Amino acid sequence: MLFAKVVTVIIAGVFTILTARRLMNEVNAAKVRAKPRQPNTVTKLRQDPSTGIYYPVE
């Protein structure tokens, strides 16, 4: 009976470590973000005369 308890605790520990590693990788991936655009820049748009859709001018 003691053997089963020890094995259960070891397996639970391994799963806890694996879960903690995966969680830390997800947190680190979430920290990487794209740089935000400058709020004071205005995107210039040009309208296509045939469709009426506006496109950004580069």
C-alpha distance (Angstrom), angle and dihedral (degrees) to the residues before:
residue distance angle dihedral
M1 . . .
L2 3.80 . .
F3 3.79 89.9 .
A4 3.82 91.8 56.5
K5 3.81 91.2 50.6
V6 3.81 92.6 49.9
V7 3.80 92.0 48.7
T8 3.80 90.8 48.1
V9 3.80 91.7 51.4
I10 3.82 91.6 48.4
I11 3.82 92.5 49.5
A12 3.81 91.1 47.2
G13 3.81 89.7 50.4
V14 3.81 92.4 51.3
F15 3.81 91.7 49.4
T16 3.80 90.1 47.9
I17 3.81 91.8 52.5
L18 3.81 92.2 47.3
T19 3.79 91.6 48.8
A20 3.80 92.1 48.0
R21 3.82 91.2 51.1
R22 3.80 91.9 49.6
L23 3.80 90.9 47.9
M24 3.80 91.9 50.9
N25 3.81 90.7 50.2
E26 3.81 90.2 51.5
V27 3.80 91.3 49.4
N28 3.80 91.7 49.7
A29 3.80 90.9 48.3
A30 3.79 90.5 50.8
K31 3.81 90.9 54.1
V32 3.80 91.6 61.4
R33 3.76 106.8 85.8
A34 3.76 137.3 159.7
K35 3.77 117.7 -97.4
P36 3.79 111.1 -99.9
R37 3.77 119.4 -117.7
Q38 3.75 118.5 -103.7
P39 3.81 106.2 -91.8
N40 3.79 93.0 -143.4
T41 3.83 95.1 58.8
V42 3.78 118.3 95.4
T43 3.79 121.1 -149.1
K44 3.78 110.2 -132.5
L45 3.78 115.2 -137.4
R46 3.77 131.4 -159.2
Q47 3.79 123.2 -161.3
D48 3.79 120.6 -132.5
P49 3.81 104.2 -130.6
S50 3.81 95.7 -147.6
T51 3.82 98.9 48.4
G52 3.78 102.4 21.3
I53 3.82 91.4 -132.1
Y54 3.79 117.8 140.1
Y55 3.81 119.1 -129.9
P56 3.81 127.8 -169.6
V57 3.79 114.8 -107.2
E58 3.79 114.2 -131.7
